[in-house]
Structure formats: structure tokens, C-alpha cells
């Protein structure tokens, strides 16, 4: 049980009314749209059976929303009562259970009880700052500001309604962060931050929780545990969870999901998970007959290493909390690496050393950290930013949205690796226009009425403000920012997070083209918990022992693993603690 039974027994009405009840052929318009507007102009068009999310305990349901990014967003907004539902169901309306709760617990002085101040809660994990200003995502490696010293336990205690100490402990254990309660959340890894936000949402006690891509950024073990946790919570009468998943969902659909709502171009399909699986299989029929493009083989990579780490160790708390221990790693021009490891294993810290974000990168002996054949301390940070391309969930969350930056400004800022507007040369502007043109169809928009607008030109897209693009388009712009200057080292940290599947597939095609066009000299590091984020034929294996650190020597020829049938390079030198990230290499 999430919270105390007495609390819910005294607050919630014993009713089996459904959470959501949309009538057959429901259409959704923006508020203010004329009632006579045709269905073709609607934001969403539901099927003949309508849509019902039941709370019936004898027939437990688990729902997932999949489809295109705009459609998923519109469904979430509809469930949050941000659009007009037509026809409107008779009382108690489209949200019977919540309406019943409000009417049965309301008083003249308190028409909406504090418990129900947000009965339907949406939790998106690619969340920009509310101010729209730049936030320093590297601050976690320096001295903490006073407001950042607040422990996560204290943060949870400040939630409204205020949870009890027992509730905090119970939820923290459920999401495996009870050992982090006394630490400031600014020190959390991305995966730990994800679980922390889920805990915060659960403690606010919503009746319906919309979780957008809750598994993104989590390692395999954590995904399984969080999925089981969400299934357990969804099976209770206290809370129902709807997963909002990128693209078609596919293998990301947990076992406890029973029903799927798929949206494409405003049309909503409703059905069981089994029916959806059949539909998905039909869409992919014939894919196995496609011949994968041959991958060019090379005997090795010449030149000096782009990155050379030799015995690097990093500890926090005056050495009491080792994060990295004796790490040695060589990255050569043209190599592609897949960096994997459990959440909190030190991947982010390792990258911060390479990127120069971590103060330790300046204090390491010159022989311990060499970048582009020079000691790190001899390369000015502004110069380093021009040599490395980088995208990550932290950059997405921190990038300024309140400064009037256009798409041209955002992509162009990658030439210098800054977070503000810079003057661009004609050649640089042409490069930005080329990249926008490569994805022009993904930048098209809709009008306020939901109707498609005439196709935007490349110049119109370039002049559109960054904040006016959809979240998925913003993620794409930041990806293009990372590659615009054709960097010698490209670091992609959870690169597909927040992007539609179709956009990410196009990104991978562009990456392959850019890599070849760069003379196969650009080194690439991909950080991901998903193997499919590494292009076919260039996939690197992870160690069979989850979370173990595997350091490998560079060899001139790839070997083939009979057991895994995946390309693997080199032999393990040794293993260290399970908390270390695993580094494996893949050559084209």
C-alpha cells in the first residue's frame, strides 16, 4: 500500500465509477473552436467504442498511450481537461470517479480538498526549467549552493499534501532510493533523479498518474524493478497509472499493460495489448527480408588517441565515496564506443572528466588525462568545446528557452559550444540550413485549430523560436547542435530520449553519413541502456555481468562472439567493482 489505509478510507469514496469515460466517436477541439467545426478539424478523433479507463477490481486494466509525439501530448492534455470534449458525457461527466470524489468531499469553505488539488498528475521526464533561463548542469561537480544542500528527505517533506515520515520511507524503499534520502538531489545521477521524481509524484497521492517514458534512462535491472513497481501500484484501488510511451511502445510495454491507445494524425485506435501486438506485427511484416546494408571493414584506426585516460580515480566526500577507480581508456579517431553501466555507476562522472566539466579534470596529472594529444590542463575550455559535440538529457533540461533564441541560434551555438546567440558566418548558416532541411518534414506544425498549416520552408523553421517548437523538435535541434561543427569527438548521452522513433531513425542515418563524410575520423561515444541505439553492424556488447567494469585493449580486427552474435572488440584486462561502468568498443 502506498499510503496508510486509514488515510484513504477516510478520504476516498468507495465507488467503482471509471476514471475516464469518453463516449463513442468523441472528438476533441481546443476551447474556443466553434461547435460547428467538422470532425476532420478536431485535434483528436476517438473510435466508435469511445474510451473507458475502468477501476473495476475484478477486471484490472493497465493502459499505455503510444503514437506520434503531438498525438500523445494531446491525449495527455485532454485527460488534464485542457481541451473541449464533444459530445460531453452526462453527469458525472468524462471523469466520473474524480468528479464523485470532489463532490462528496467538497465543503463551502474548501470546494476542492487539498488531497485532490491535482487528482490527475502528469509526470514528464524531459522537463525544461520553468523559468526558461539557462541552468548550469555542471554545478553538481562543484560547491553546492545553499538551496541545493537540502536533502532529498527534506525535499519530500515539503510536498503538498505533506507526507508522513512513514510514507516517505515506504515509497523510497519501493523505488530503491531509501539510501539516498540524506543526500541532496543535485548529486543524483540521471537514473536516480528519475526514481526520485516518481517517488515525489506518488507521495502527492493522485487518483490518475500519467507517466511519460518512465523507463528512459534506466538500466535493464532498474527498468524491470520500476516496471514491477508501477504494475503493483496500478493493481491497487488507490492509484491508476497510464504510461505514455514514445513511438509504438513495442518491447517497452510492460507485462502488466493490458490495453493500448494509439494515436496517429489525430486518429485514436483503442484495443487490447494482444490486438495491438498483432497490428504491430502486420506493420513490420516483411522487415526480415530486408537486407542490411553492408558495413565497411577497416583493419584498424590510425593516429594518436582522441582521448587517453590512464589510472583516473574520482572520489567524493574526502575520498570516502569512490565513484571511479583506476580507469584507463583510449579512444582513437573513427572509433565508436558504447558506454554502459548501472545507474549511479559513474558514467556521467566519467564523461564529465572527458568534457572538462568536472574540476578533477584540471587537477589530474598531465599523463593521466590527454585530450587530442594534449594534456587537458593545456587546452582552454572554449577551445575544447569546439572540438567536442555533446548532447544529453541535462543539456535538454538546462538549455535556455526564455531568451528568444531561434532554431538557427540554437544549432549555431554548437560551433562554439555555448548556450547563447552567436554571429555566424555565411558558411556556418548554410551548414545549419542543410541540417534543418534534412529533417524539414519533422519540423512541420499545426494551426491552433489542429489543422495542418502549409509546409514551412527551411528559412521559416530556422527563424522560429526554440521555445515554440515541440519537446521532440527541441530535442532534435539540440542533437543537431552537437554535430553542426563536425566535431572530432561526439558524445551522445541517452540521445534518443524525448525523440520520436522516426526522428531517431533519421538521426542515425545522418550520423552514419556524417561519420563517413568526415573521413571516418570522428570518434563517437554513445551512452545508453538500450542496445538498439547503436547502429546495426556497429553494435558493441555489454559485459554479461551487469554493472561490472570491463576495460579492453584496442585490437586491429573485430572478433565475433559465438554466444552473443554481436561484434566485440578486445579482451578484458580485469574487472573492478560492480558499481563501475562497462566500456566496450565497436568498430565499423
Secondary structure as UniProt FT lines:
FT   HELIX           5..11
FT   STRAND          20..22
FT   TURN            24..25
FT   STRAND          27..29
FT   TURN            31..32
FT   TURN            35..36
FT   HELIX           39..41
FT   STRAND          44..45
FT   TURN            48..49
FT   STRAND          51..53
FT   HELIX           57..59
FT   STRAND          63..67
FT   HELIX           69..79
FT   TURN            80..81
FT   STRAND          84..86
FT   TURN            91..92
FT   HELIX           96..105
FT   HELIX           114..116
FT   TURN            117..118
FT   STRAND          120..124
FT   TURN            130..131
FT   TURN            137..138
FT   HELIX           139..141
FT   HELIX           146..149
FT   HELIX           152..157
FT   HELIX           165..174
FT   TURN            175..176
FT   HELIX           178..180
FT   TURN            181..182
FT   HELIX           185..187
FT   HELIX           190..203
FT   TURN            204..205
FT   STRAND          208..212
FT   TURN            214..217
FT   HELIX           220..234
FT   STRAND          240..244
FT   HELIX           250..252
FT   TURN            255..256
FT   STRAND          259..264
FT   TURN            265..266
FT   STRAND          267..272
FT   HELIX           273..283
FT   TURN            284..286
FT   HELIX           287..289
FT   STRAND          305..316
FT   TURN            317..320
FT   STRAND          321..332
FT   TURN            333..334
FT   STRAND          336..340
FT   TURN            343..344
FT   HELIX           347..355
FT   HELIX           360..363
FT   TURN            366..368
FT   STRAND          369..371
FT   TURN            372..373
FT   STRAND          374..375
FT   HELIX           376..378
FT   HELIX           381..387
FT   STRAND          388..391
FT   HELIX           393..398
FT   HELIX           407..412
FT   HELIX           413..415
FT   TURN            416..417
FT   HELIX           426..438
FT   HELIX           440..443
FT   TURN            448..449
FT   HELIX           458..463
FT   HELIX           466..468
FT   HELIX           471..483
FT   TURN            484..485
FT   STRAND          489..493
FT   TURN            495..498
FT   HELIX           501..517
FT   TURN            518..520
FT   STRAND          523..527
FT   HELIX           531..533
FT   TURN            536..537
FT   TURN            546..547
FT   STRAND          550..552
FT   STRAND          559..560
FT   TURN            562..564
FT   STRAND          567..568
FT   STRAND          572..575
FT   TURN            578..579
FT   STRAND          582..586
//
